[in-house]
Amino acid sequence: MKQTAMQDLREDLQLTVETAKDALLEIENQEIREACQEVVRLTLNNIIKRIDEELLKMEKQQIIDAYRKGKVNGIDSRLDGEPNIPAQDYYNETF
């Protein structure tokens, strides 16, 4: 199954949450280091939350709309020869 750009970004951010803590170990002052680690963790988690709650839905709708627009005036712009399927099914099967 393919990934959308937003799904790929979400995966990258999730990995960054896990690795960011180690990336800040060079900060010698423990209080500052822990504060920076917490800020980075909270920031990345808030971005991931927005992706989950808002942006993935927007991207899904954009893909569905683009798929539907490929069938203008009865012309199917898909050149792969596969049978036409409803836009929602196309998204679910592809992503």
Secondary structure as GFF3:
##gff-version 3
##sequence-region A 1 95
A	DSSP	alpha_helix	5	23	.	.	.	ID=ss1
A	DSSP	alpha_helix	30	50	.	.	.	ID=ss2
A	DSSP	pi_helix	51	55	.	.	.	ID=ss3
A	DSSP	alpha_helix	56	69	.	.	.	ID=ss4
A	DSSP	beta_strand	71	72	.	.	.	ID=ss5
A	DSSP	beta_strand	75	76	.	.	.	ID=ss6
A	DSSP	alpha_helix	87	94	.	.	.	ID=ss7
###
